[in-house]
Amino acid sequence: MPSDWHSESRCKGARAKCSISQPPSWPEQSEGGGQHLTAVAPRVTWSCRCASVITGTHSSVCAVWISNSWKTDAPRKVQNPSKDIPFTHRFSSPLFDMKLNFLVTTVALLVAFPPPYECRAIESSSNQPATDPDGERQSPPVWARLGEEYFIRLGNRNQNSPRSPADSFPETSQYSKRALQLQLTQRLLEGKVGNIGRLDGNYALRALDSVERERRSEEPPISLDLTFHLLREVLEMARAEQMAQQAHSNRKMMEIFGK
Amino acid sequence: MSGTLRAQLCFLLLSVTALRGHARFLDIQDNEISPEGLLSLLSSELKRELPEEFVYRRALRCLDMVAVEGQFTFTAERPQLNCAVFFIGEPSDIISIEYDSVNIDCRGGDFVKVFDGWVMKGEKFPSSQDHPLPLYERYSDYCETGVTRPIVRSSQNVAMLFFRLHQSGSSFTVTFRKLINPFPCNVISQTPEGSFTMIIPQQHRNCSFSIIYPVEIQIGELSLGQHNDLKRSILGCAGSGDFVELLGGNGMDTSKMFPMADLCYSFNGPAQMKVGCDNTVVRMVSSGKFVNRVSFQYRLLGHQELQQMKGNSVEDVCLRA
């Protein structure tokens, strides 16, 4: 059992009152005894109850202080204010950590060096016609991610990756322009699978695959990476412009009606 | 024609044109309603259209926000590959964007697209749960439909224009107008302080009011349904088809934000809450059986108040992200 713990319950919501209804209960020690916890990550459970003064406000966060840090659960909606909300925290143990590390490493290796038979979203196979104007060596297209916007990059892989959205993207070849058009058009034609066939046939596109992925992820095909701070600044500039324009048109109206 | 018949005809014409929601000029000279005056009612010229010299014009920047009606032009001096213009109106406006002249190379990869809402970092407002159209229908590409449908209308008071121009010299001009929306549903507030009343008149839809500032919200009045159901008060908000929730988060998408409070009983009298998040949203979920209404005010949280909140909180979800 960690030497230092105490529990506290907090509720989100103005003037809410919370209390710990059941203090943490520690799991039984293994035969190893002493300081070591069992191999399976042990759980500590406790429950909180939150009642809010605002009628119908139910949202609570429950926290326990253990060994120099707060362990907290994500805030969750409480359906019934008079009922206890159970919270759980898993402690890690050295053995469990090792097992976890091993698993994570294996997964990472599998992802980094996949078995050769896996499918690729876009294959640039050997039967591509020699229409490449630059005559470059064909390398598989690379999906580069820029914010939420996907570019298909072809050609020399040694090109520098784009640094920021504002930089001009090094796609001078007609091939990559068509590729981009293809990708954007394909995303917009979600659902209209038949139309994809009429597009550039230099790719062996897995059209259905991409459309399916699109449906599942429902990410906007075009987006902008902007912070709220910057958004507020341009908003304030627009408001200043609006007020200046309003003042100007008011003056004009007064001039017209004054005549 | 007798005087009464003429007056009745006028009234009929006025009622018919009023259905379109546009105001018309009626030129009355010498207290006589002339045939020319009557015919002007039927013309498509809107009262709100100002003569040419009064139209506001300016050039657009690659990253811009527009809140004034007028005509806006972007001319590319060098290739501009990732540009966006935000449009915003009053809460009770919807946005209309008309392509006036577009000089781009569609085949060369240029595009000009209008999005129905705002998109930032992949998160969109209104979220898919709150918007009537599916995602791909919210993008409207000039290269595909711009010639046949030169006017694009948004469903709420915000819209965006994305564009990419490869050639220097390419340009486009759009006219931005604001139209009246009698029951605004999804709104982004232009100001960090203000007040609003959201009404959902017996419609099965969800509406969000988003304030992109950390604010204190004071809910003045909440009217859900026609009568307080006793059964509902025991079960809480679960299972209730009509409720208001207060959300806070650091993104645009309301479905990815954290609930700060749920309100599912009608009440009068202020209930306050401080939300120290980049984006604060009041969201109303309506089953369609009742007329639901919520009135609230909001004011910007000062730096001191935010610091105080940070100190009090165990782990503030907004400050964590």
Interface residues (C-beta under 8 A of the other chain):
Chain A: E8 R10 K12 G13 A14 S52 I54 T55 G56 T57 H58 S59 V61 A63 W70 T72 A74 P75 K77 V78 Q79 N80 P81 L146 G147 E148 E149 P165 A166 S168 F169 K177 R178 L180 Q181 L184 R187 L188 E190 G191 E218 E219 P220 P221 I222 S223 L224 D225 L226 F228 L231 R232 V234 L235 M237 A238 R239 E241 Q242 Q245 S249 K252
Chain B: F54 Y56 C62 L63 D64 M65 V66 A67 V68 G70 R78 P79 L81 N82 A84 F86 I88 R107 G108 G109 F111 K113 F115 V119 M120 K121 G122 E123 K124 S128 L135 Y136 Y139 D141 E144 M160 F162 H166 Q190 T191 I212 Y213 L235 G236 C237 A238 F243 N250 F258 P259 M260 A261 D262 L263 C264 Y265 F267 A271 Q272 M273 K274 D278 N279 S313 V314 E315 V317
